[in-house]
Amino acid sequence: MIGNNGLTESVLKEIEVSLKSHELIKIKVFGDDRDARLAMLEEICEKTGAIAVHHIGKQLVVYRQGDPAK
């Protein structure tokens, strides 16, 4: 969940942890600015190596393939 403080380092860290565990995650974003949500989605993908799967309303879905050795 991304709150009023936006995409902070701690939020990115939590997204990274979630992607390592689940590969496909949903992220809720508070705020009504669609362009800001799209910018966050792009930044998340850039910083985590994930792929944007879906953006509808205030929900973002990203995917990153896990380690095949696991």
Secondary structure as UniProt FT lines:
FT   TURN            4..5
FT   HELIX           9..22
FT   STRAND          24..29
FT   HELIX           34..48
FT   STRAND          51..56
FT   TURN            57..58
FT   STRAND          59..63
FT   TURN            68..69
//
